């Protein structure tokens, strides 16, 4: 029997700038065993994901994964263009920790009420690779909020942030300072990838980054950890 999996998220799930963790997850199972669908858009906040719930519950899947909050966490950092993001993503309120938890909690409550799916909330990938830096600390703080929402709503918590933190500590990569991704920088990655035919892993390596291409979007190593955490937390028991 095919397990239908809905993956909810932002650009990490859309995989335009990241290695596709859905593809890596699918490769862990025999052909036909899983069918993956993505519900996401680049730059999405938890509020935007809430607007996508109708599309998920219309044809309820067997398993739902939620990987959201990276942009909410970025918005808490100095230098993030909050006003531009609010306009671009049509946010009715300024991003905040309280609003993030409220939106995510509403997403989970609706998924629980309107589907019979097994639901898992992933903590965030580590922002940057300096674990004591402000970006990594923000992703850690938002991951703790995700854990609280999961516990409150009785759904699975998938410890991606913790797994990536372990990977960074073990590898001890160069302390490359975090840099916020601008639209021009994002286009630059696409040009290198699509025009110059450089793999995302090559781009990552040239920048001295272990898990990401740009401190945010995932290379093969980072995306593999996402697939591993989902598989271990939600799918192995269904095999």
PyMOL commands that set and color helices and strands:
alter all, ss='L'
color gray80, all
select helices_A, chain A and resi 11-14+21-26+46-50+53-58+70-74+82-88+97-114+134-153+160-171+183-195+200-206+220-238
alter helices_A, ss='H'
color red, helices_A
select strands_A, chain A and resi 3-9+34-40+63-67+118-122+156-158
alter strands_A, ss='S'
color yellow, strands_A
deselect
rebuild
show_as cartoon
